[in-house]
Amino acid sequence: MLAERINEVPLGAVITVLADDPAAYTDIPAWCRLKSHQFVGSLEIKPRGWAFNVRRSY
């Protein structure tokens, strides 16, 4: 879904992705490296899940 929606935010803007799939913890930073977007960071949301921040680079 991130790949489909990243172009909806302005260049340089940060989009937050909410996920409860443990694979997202490694997949989102890897996708950012592959697609040259900036992985800003993540925050664990209890009881299970994460918020991932990604800055649109192009």
C-alpha positions in Angstrom: 0.0 0.0 0.0 2.9 2.3 0.7 4.1 2.0 -2.9 0.6 2.9 -4.2 0.1 5.9 -1.9 3.6 7.5 -1.6 3.0 9.7 -4.7 0.0 11.3 -3.0 2.1 13.3 -0.6 4.3 16.3 -1.5 8.0 15.8 -2.1 9.9 15.9 1.2 6.7 15.1 3.2 6.7 12.3 5.7 4.0 9.6 5.4 3.2 7.3 8.4 2.4 3.7 7.8 0.6 1.7 10.5 1.2 -2.0 10.4 0.7 -5.1 12.6 2.5 -7.5 10.4 5.9 -8.3 11.9 7.4 -8.6 8.4 6.8 -4.9 7.9 9.5 -4.1 10.5 12.2 -5.3 8.0 10.2 -4.9 4.7 9.5 -1.1 4.9 13.1 0.0 5.6 14.3 -2.4 2.8 11.7 -1.0 0.4 12.9 2.6 1.2 16.5 1.6 0.4 15.3 -0.1 -2.9 13.2 2.8 -4.0 15.5 5.6 -2.7 13.0 7.1 -0.2 14.2 8.0 3.3 13.2 5.7 6.2 12.8 8.2 9.1 12.1 5.7 11.8 9.6 3.5 13.6 7.7 3.5 16.8 6.2 0.5 18.5 2.5 0.7 19.2 1.4 -1.5 22.1 0.0 -4.1 22.3 1.2 -5.1 18.8 2.1 -3.0 15.8 4.3 -0.2 14.6 4.2 3.2 13.0 6.8 3.7 10.3 7.7 7.1 9.0 8.9 7.5 5.4 10.0 10.7 3.7 9.2 11.0 0.0 12.4 11.6 -2.0 11.1 12.0 -5.5 
